[in-house]
Amino acid sequence: MNAKTNAALEALKYVKNGQTIGLGTGSTAAIFIDLLAKKVKNEHLLIKCIPTSLSSKALAYQKGLVLMEPEEVSTIDVAIDGADCMDSKKNLIKGGGGAHTREKIIDYFAEKFIVIADETKFSKILKGPVPLELLPFAYPFVAKAIKKEFGIKTELRRRENGDVWKSDNGNFIADAYFKQIKNPKKLEEQLNAIPGIVENGIFSRNVSTVIIGYEKKVKVLN
């Protein structure tokens, strides 16, 4: 059994009958959605789900899960989502799939936010490019502002055919190439203060539990 599956299986232990669950986006989240659907069917659970992307919504629908829109629920009991990088203080970088704005809305408003990832995503210091969702009109201004303030480059993300990567919200996705992030909370706030940035991929709040999957075990950080 691979590391991602082990992490997703461990996360199933936090699922209770009657809950409303936020469904993350990405390869590990997709594994969780599949396992959740099997658990719901086998145990006859009443579970409502709010997906964080159109891709997760399509998968959850295909698997037979009950889907809800945000205005249809009063509380999100638990959100279960992946990460592209995470540190020992439970700070994250997310947005490899360009869904970090919707992910952050669901993950930050959830009563409990559980992160599932394999061991390769764990790092002592948060590092790597930070995904940005931004208004198309604002991109040149945002790139200049980040260059001026942080001395790093920002590039539009593109699809294989060369088209600019757009989010489910219709906005551009770009990546700001930070090497190390020593103060994730501060940087999250600084980036969101730049006009034109809708949301960035640093998650420094509300993480209840991190489940790190290995080939033969899991490690849980509370």
Residue frames relative to the residue before (quaternion, step in Angstrom):
aa qw qx qy qz dx dy dz
M 1.0000 0.0000 0.0000 0.0000 0.00 0.00 0.00
N 0.3811 -0.7594 0.4707 0.2378 3.62 -0.76 0.92
A 0.7181 -0.4895 0.3046 0.3897 3.52 -1.33 0.41
K 0.6508 0.5224 -0.3254 0.4446 3.59 0.94 -0.83
T 0.6525 0.5107 -0.3090 0.4669 3.56 0.99 -0.83
N 0.6315 0.5329 -0.3326 0.4547 3.59 0.99 -0.78
A 0.6488 0.5048 -0.3160 0.4737 3.59 0.98 -0.82
A 0.6693 0.5051 -0.2967 0.4570 3.58 0.92 -0.91
L 0.6352 0.5285 -0.3239 0.4609 3.58 1.01 -0.78
E 0.6412 0.5210 -0.3210 0.4630 3.58 0.98 -0.82
A 0.6457 0.5387 -0.3177 0.4382 3.57 1.01 -0.80
L 0.5640 0.6106 -0.3825 0.4034 3.60 1.14 -0.53
K 0.5771 0.6061 -0.3706 0.4027 3.59 1.17 -0.54
Y 0.6754 0.4933 -0.2858 0.4679 3.59 1.22 -0.47
V 0.5604 0.6022 -0.3795 0.4233 3.57 1.30 -0.04
K 0.0433 -0.8016 0.5960 -0.0194 3.56 -0.81 1.08
N 0.6225 -0.5545 0.4062 0.3741 3.53 -1.18 0.60
G 0.7963 0.3096 -0.2341 0.4640 3.56 -1.02 0.86
Q 0.5286 0.6648 -0.3972 0.3476 3.58 1.24 -0.12
T 0.2891 -0.6570 0.6532 0.2412 3.47 -1.45 0.25
I 0.1048 -0.8370 0.5370 -0.0140 3.56 -0.59 1.19
G 0.3270 -0.7148 0.5875 0.1923 3.53 -1.01 0.90
L 0.2246 -0.7923 0.5589 0.0969 3.56 -0.76 1.08
G 0.3628 -0.7596 0.5066 0.1862 3.57 -0.70 1.11
T 0.4250 -0.6763 0.5487 0.2469 3.50 -1.42 -0.06
G 0.6037 0.5516 -0.4175 0.3962 3.58 -1.04 0.75
S 0.7340 -0.4600 0.2801 0.4139 3.55 -1.31 0.19
T 0.6860 0.4610 -0.2946 0.4798 3.62 0.91 -0.83
A 0.6283 0.5261 -0.3260 0.4714 3.58 1.05 -0.77
A 0.6252 0.5397 -0.3382 0.4510 3.58 1.04 -0.72
I 0.6246 0.5201 -0.3313 0.4792 3.57 1.05 -0.75
F 0.6444 0.5212 -0.3179 0.4604 3.56 0.97 -0.85
I 0.6353 0.5344 -0.3352 0.4456 3.61 0.92 -0.86
D 0.6515 0.5135 -0.3080 0.4658 3.57 0.96 -0.86
L 0.6859 0.4736 -0.2820 0.4751 3.58 0.90 -0.92
L 0.6224 0.5413 -0.3381 0.4531 3.57 1.04 -0.75
A 0.6439 0.5278 -0.3233 0.4497 3.57 0.92 -0.88
K 0.6541 0.5035 -0.3103 0.4717 3.60 0.98 -0.80
K 0.6488 0.5155 -0.3138 0.4635 3.58 1.00 -0.83
V 0.6483 0.5224 -0.3121 0.4576 3.58 0.93 -0.91
K 0.6804 0.4892 -0.2843 0.4657 3.57 0.94 -0.89
N 0.7126 0.4758 -0.2671 0.4410 3.56 0.82 -1.01
E 0.7712 0.3413 -0.1716 0.5092 3.58 1.04 -0.79
H 0.3905 -0.7535 0.4524 0.2741 3.59 1.33 0.14
L 0.2360 0.7996 -0.5104 0.2109 3.56 0.91 0.99
L 0.3314 -0.6918 0.6027 0.2198 3.53 -1.27 0.58
I 0.1396 0.7975 -0.5602 0.1754 3.55 -0.14 1.33
K 0.1620 -0.7558 0.6271 0.0966 3.55 -1.04 0.85
C 0.1599 -0.8198 0.5481 0.0445 3.59 -0.96 0.86
I 0.1343 -0.7500 0.6422 0.0837 3.53 -1.14 0.77
P 0.2401 -0.7950 0.5396 0.1382 3.64 -0.37 1.15
T 0.4067 -0.7220 0.5138 0.2220 3.55 -1.21 0.58
S 0.7837 0.1603 -0.1151 0.5890 3.59 1.25 0.07
L 0.6284 -0.5302 0.4047 0.4004 3.54 -1.26 0.29
S 0.6289 0.5363 -0.3399 0.4487 3.59 1.08 -0.68
S 0.6634 0.4798 -0.3015 0.4887 3.59 0.97 -0.81
K 0.6191 0.5453 -0.3356 0.4546 3.56 1.07 -0.73
A 0.6613 0.5083 -0.3022 0.4615 3.56 0.94 -0.89
L 0.6623 0.5010 -0.3052 0.4660 3.57 0.96 -0.87
A 0.6657 0.5031 -0.3060 0.4584 3.58 0.90 -0.93
Y 0.6351 0.5220 -0.3203 0.4707 3.58 1.03 -0.78
Q 0.6455 0.5274 -0.3069 0.4593 3.54 0.98 -0.91
K 0.7132 0.4485 -0.2471 0.4787 3.58 1.04 -0.78
G 0.5697 -0.6552 0.3558 0.3457 3.58 1.25 0.04
L 0.4236 0.7042 -0.4733 0.3172 3.60 1.19 0.32
V 0.4881 -0.6475 0.5015 0.3017 3.57 -1.18 0.60
L 0.1674 -0.8192 0.5463 0.0490 3.57 -0.63 1.16
M 0.1078 -0.7865 0.6071 0.0355 3.53 -1.10 0.80
E 0.3803 -0.6624 0.5847 0.2734 3.54 -1.31 0.34
P 0.6772 -0.5239 0.3212 0.4046 3.62 -1.12 0.59
E 0.6858 0.4966 -0.3010 0.4387 3.61 0.95 -0.82
E 0.6393 0.5493 -0.3200 0.4328 3.57 1.25 -0.24
V 0.7330 0.3508 -0.2254 0.5374 3.61 1.23 -0.13
S 0.3920 -0.7175 0.5268 0.2326 3.55 -1.20 0.55
T 0.7998 0.1081 -0.0218 0.5900 3.56 1.16 -0.63
I 0.2246 -0.7048 0.6502 0.1735 3.54 -1.22 0.64
D 0.3343 -0.7857 0.4827 0.1946 3.58 -0.32 1.21
V 0.7956 -0.0976 0.1003 0.5894 3.57 0.87 -0.91
A 0.1601 -0.7422 0.6416 0.1090 3.54 -1.11 0.78
I 0.0948 -0.7899 0.6053 0.0249 3.55 -0.90 0.94
D 0.1053 0.8190 -0.5328 0.1853 3.52 -0.41 1.30
G 0.4877 -0.6675 0.4842 0.2865 3.56 -1.25 0.40
A 0.2351 -0.7481 0.5950 0.1760 3.56 -1.31 -0.27
D 0.4181 -0.6910 0.5302 0.2580 3.55 -1.20 0.56
C 0.7665 -0.0568 0.0340 0.6388 3.57 1.24 -0.58
M 0.0308 0.7948 -0.6054 0.0284 3.57 -1.09 0.70
D 0.2731 -0.7649 0.5600 0.1636 3.56 -1.14 0.64
S 0.7268 -0.4606 0.2986 0.4128 3.57 -1.31 0.10
K 0.6645 0.4757 -0.2987 0.4928 3.60 1.26 -0.31
K 0.5179 -0.6848 0.3703 0.3546 3.57 1.33 0.34
N 0.3777 0.6576 -0.5391 0.3664 3.56 1.05 0.81
L 0.1787 -0.8145 0.5495 0.0517 3.57 -1.03 0.78
I 0.1568 -0.6711 0.6950 0.2052 3.46 -1.48 0.19
K 0.0147 0.7866 -0.6147 0.0554 3.53 -0.84 1.08
G 0.5601 0.6367 -0.4306 0.3089 3.55 -1.27 0.21
G 0.3209 0.7544 -0.5114 0.2577 3.57 1.21 0.36
G 0.7205 0.3913 -0.2275 0.5254 3.55 1.20 -0.57
G 0.5349 -0.6739 0.3763 0.3438 3.56 1.29 0.20
A 0.5811 0.6121 -0.3558 0.4013 3.60 1.25 0.28
H 0.3454 0.8125 -0.4417 0.1595 3.58 1.26 0.11
T 0.5934 0.5664 -0.3895 0.4188 3.64 1.07 -0.50
R 0.7019 0.4291 -0.2694 0.5006 3.58 0.82 -0.94
E 0.6031 0.5512 -0.3543 0.4550 3.58 1.08 -0.68
K 0.6829 0.4899 -0.3054 0.4477 3.58 0.85 -0.92
I 0.6142 0.5435 -0.3526 0.4506 3.58 1.01 -0.73
I 0.7056 0.4436 -0.2647 0.4851 3.59 0.81 -0.97
D 0.6988 0.4924 -0.2821 0.4356 3.59 0.83 -0.99
Y 0.7030 0.4649 -0.2745 0.4629 3.59 0.96 -0.79
F 0.7023 0.4413 -0.2751 0.4861 3.60 1.09 -0.56
A 0.5197 0.6452 -0.4157 0.3752 3.61 1.23 -0.18
E 0.5560 -0.5962 0.4633 0.3476 3.55 -1.15 0.63
K 0.7789 0.0436 -0.0095 0.6255 3.56 1.11 -0.74
F 0.1305 -0.7860 0.6031 0.0383 3.57 -0.92 0.98
I 0.0640 -0.8100 0.5827 -0.0194 3.57 -0.53 1.24
V 0.2154 -0.7805 0.5799 0.0905 3.54 -0.83 1.07
I 0.0760 -0.7846 0.6146 0.0298 3.57 -0.93 0.93
A 0.1983 0.7715 -0.5797 0.1716 3.57 -0.84 0.97
D 0.4854 -0.6376 0.4978 0.3316 3.55 -1.24 0.34
E 0.7340 -0.4781 0.2794 0.3933 3.55 -1.29 0.39
T 0.6017 0.5878 -0.3670 0.3971 3.62 1.10 -0.55
K 0.6531 0.5312 -0.3142 0.4388 3.60 1.20 -0.40
F 0.5968 0.5832 -0.3566 0.4203 3.59 1.28 -0.20
S 0.0322 0.7946 -0.6024 0.0683 3.57 -0.95 0.96
K 0.5518 -0.6112 0.4464 0.3504 3.60 -1.09 0.67
I 0.7757 0.1323 -0.0632 0.6138 3.55 1.09 -0.78
L 0.5007 -0.6541 0.4763 0.3077 3.56 -0.90 0.92
K 0.1209 0.8114 -0.5568 0.1302 3.57 -0.72 1.02
G 0.5811 0.5855 -0.4399 0.3550 3.53 -1.28 0.40
P 0.6727 -0.4880 0.3551 0.4279 3.57 -1.25 0.22
V 0.3061 -0.7389 0.5750 0.1727 3.55 -1.10 0.78
P 0.3593 -0.7389 0.5269 0.2173 3.61 -0.60 1.10
L 0.1191 -0.7709 0.6237 0.0503 3.53 -1.13 0.77
E 0.1585 -0.7096 0.6686 0.1562 3.54 -1.14 0.65
L 0.0770 0.8269 -0.5487 0.0957 3.56 -0.69 1.04
L 0.5909 -0.5598 0.4405 0.3787 3.53 -1.23 0.45
P 0.5567 -0.6361 0.4094 0.3434 3.62 -0.82 0.91
F 0.6328 0.5561 -0.3188 0.4343 3.59 0.98 -0.86
A 0.7345 0.4787 -0.2257 0.4248 3.57 1.07 -0.83
Y 0.4347 0.7574 -0.4429 0.2031 3.60 1.15 -0.40
P 0.7002 0.4577 -0.3237 0.4420 3.69 0.63 -0.88
F 0.6463 0.5142 -0.3183 0.4653 3.58 1.08 -0.71
V 0.6448 0.5211 -0.3120 0.4641 3.57 1.01 -0.86
A 0.6511 0.5221 -0.3166 0.4507 3.59 0.91 -0.91
K 0.6669 0.4946 -0.2979 0.4710 3.58 0.98 -0.85
A 0.6491 0.5293 -0.3129 0.4479 3.57 1.00 -0.83
I 0.6709 0.4862 -0.2975 0.4744 3.58 0.96 -0.86
K 0.6220 0.5317 -0.3322 0.4691 3.58 1.04 -0.77
K 0.6829 0.4932 -0.2832 0.4585 3.58 0.92 -0.90
E 0.7469 0.4314 -0.2271 0.4522 3.58 0.85 -0.97
F 0.8212 0.2385 -0.0911 0.5104 3.57 0.95 -0.86
G 0.4086 -0.7452 0.4476 0.2781 3.58 1.23 -0.23
I 0.6022 0.5412 -0.3633 0.4609 3.58 1.13 0.59
K 0.4951 -0.6600 0.4786 0.3003 3.55 -1.25 0.37
T 0.1798 -0.7369 0.6414 0.1156 3.50 -1.33 0.51
E 0.0642 -0.8126 0.5792 0.0051 3.57 -0.83 0.98
L 0.4946 -0.6206 0.5175 0.3201 3.53 -1.13 0.70
R 0.3675 -0.7006 0.5638 0.2371 3.55 -1.04 0.77
R 0.1301 -0.8149 0.5632 0.0424 3.56 -0.94 0.87
R 0.5073 -0.6171 0.5146 0.3115 3.51 -1.26 0.55
E 0.7093 -0.4580 0.3238 0.4269 3.56 -1.30 0.18
N 0.6948 0.4663 -0.2758 0.4730 3.59 1.11 -0.63
G 0.6264 -0.5734 0.3217 0.4188 3.57 1.31 0.09
D 0.5213 0.6394 -0.4172 0.3812 3.59 1.23 -0.24
V 0.5439 -0.5957 0.4732 0.3541 3.55 -1.14 0.62
W 0.4578 -0.6748 0.5110 0.2720 3.56 -0.97 0.95
K 0.0762 -0.7928 0.6042 0.0258 3.56 -0.78 1.03
S 0.4876 -0.6654 0.4902 0.2816 3.53 -1.11 0.76
D 0.6731 -0.4568 0.3784 0.4416 3.56 -1.31 0.04
N 0.6481 0.5066 -0.3030 0.4811 3.57 1.28 -0.35
G 0.5532 -0.6434 0.3735 0.3750 3.58 1.29 -0.02
N 0.5596 0.6086 -0.3807 0.4142 3.58 1.28 0.21
F 0.5960 -0.5564 0.4383 0.3783 3.56 -1.30 0.33
I 0.2147 -0.7168 0.6432 0.1625 3.53 -1.28 0.54
A 0.0101 0.7836 -0.6197 0.0428 3.56 -0.88 1.00
D 0.2837 -0.7426 0.5780 0.1843 3.57 -1.29 0.25
A 0.2176 -0.7525 0.6120 0.1084 3.54 -0.92 1.02
Y 0.3089 -0.8301 0.4446 0.1335 3.56 -0.48 1.24
F 0.0229 0.7768 -0.6206 0.1045 3.53 0.23 1.36
K 0.3773 -0.7232 0.5283 0.2355 3.59 -1.05 0.70
Q 0.7858 -0.0347 0.0473 0.6157 3.57 0.83 -1.02
I 0.2046 -0.7781 0.5862 0.0953 3.54 -1.03 0.80
K 0.1773 -0.8395 0.5090 0.0685 3.57 -0.10 1.30
N 0.7843 0.1598 -0.0913 0.5925 3.58 1.12 -0.57
P 0.1978 -0.8417 0.4913 0.1054 3.60 0.31 1.26
K 0.6519 0.5295 -0.3273 0.4331 3.59 0.89 -0.88
K 0.6697 0.4970 -0.2964 0.4654 3.57 0.91 -0.92
L 0.6773 0.4903 -0.2992 0.4597 3.58 0.91 -0.92
E 0.5945 0.5609 -0.3615 0.4487 3.59 1.03 -0.71
E 0.6902 0.4717 -0.2683 0.4787 3.56 0.94 -0.93
Q 0.6466 0.5329 -0.3228 0.4402 3.59 0.98 -0.82
L 0.6725 0.4969 -0.3014 0.4583 3.57 0.91 -0.89
N 0.6949 0.4740 -0.2857 0.4592 3.58 0.91 -0.84
A 0.6009 0.5580 -0.3545 0.4494 3.57 1.28 -0.24
I 0.5650 0.5820 -0.3881 0.4376 3.60 1.27 -0.20
P 0.4457 -0.7068 0.4718 0.2814 3.63 -0.61 1.06
G 0.7390 0.3840 -0.3047 0.4621 3.55 -0.93 0.94
I 0.6284 0.4854 -0.3406 0.5034 3.57 1.21 -0.40
V 0.3225 -0.7504 0.5498 0.1749 3.56 -0.69 1.12
E 0.7559 -0.2174 0.1722 0.5930 3.57 0.95 -0.93
N 0.2504 -0.7548 0.5850 0.1593 3.55 -1.20 0.57
G 0.5953 -0.6541 0.3790 0.2722 3.53 -1.28 0.48
I 0.4878 0.6142 -0.4725 0.4020 3.60 1.17 0.39
F 0.0983 -0.7756 0.6231 0.0209 3.56 -0.87 1.05
S 0.0218 0.8379 -0.5421 0.0607 3.59 -0.30 1.24
R 0.7182 0.4264 -0.2294 0.4998 3.60 1.26 0.03
N 0.8695 0.2820 -0.1516 0.3762 3.48 -1.47 0.28
V 0.4576 0.6649 -0.4831 0.3392 3.64 1.16 0.20
S 0.2551 -0.7933 0.5383 0.1262 3.58 -0.51 1.18
T 0.8102 -0.0078 0.0987 0.5777 3.54 0.84 -1.08
V 0.1452 -0.7499 0.6374 0.1009 3.54 -1.15 0.74
I 0.1208 -0.7787 0.6136 0.0506 3.57 -0.84 1.00
I 0.1164 -0.7978 0.5912 0.0229 3.55 -0.57 1.22
G 0.2246 -0.8071 0.5367 0.1005 3.54 -0.62 1.13
Y 0.1152 -0.7474 0.6519 0.0569 3.53 -1.11 0.84
E 0.7153 -0.4553 0.3002 0.4368 3.57 -1.24 0.15
K 0.8292 0.1653 -0.0622 0.5303 3.57 0.99 -0.81
K 0.7823 0.2097 -0.1353 0.5706 3.59 1.24 0.20
V 0.2555 -0.7211 0.6041 0.2232 3.53 -1.36 -0.07
K 0.2065 -0.7375 0.6274 0.1407 3.53 -1.26 0.51
V 0.1694 -0.8045 0.5668 0.0534 3.55 -0.80 1.07
L 0.1175 -0.7809 0.6121 0.0409 3.56 -0.82 1.06
N 0.1052 -0.8024 0.5869 0.0261 3.57 -0.65 1.15
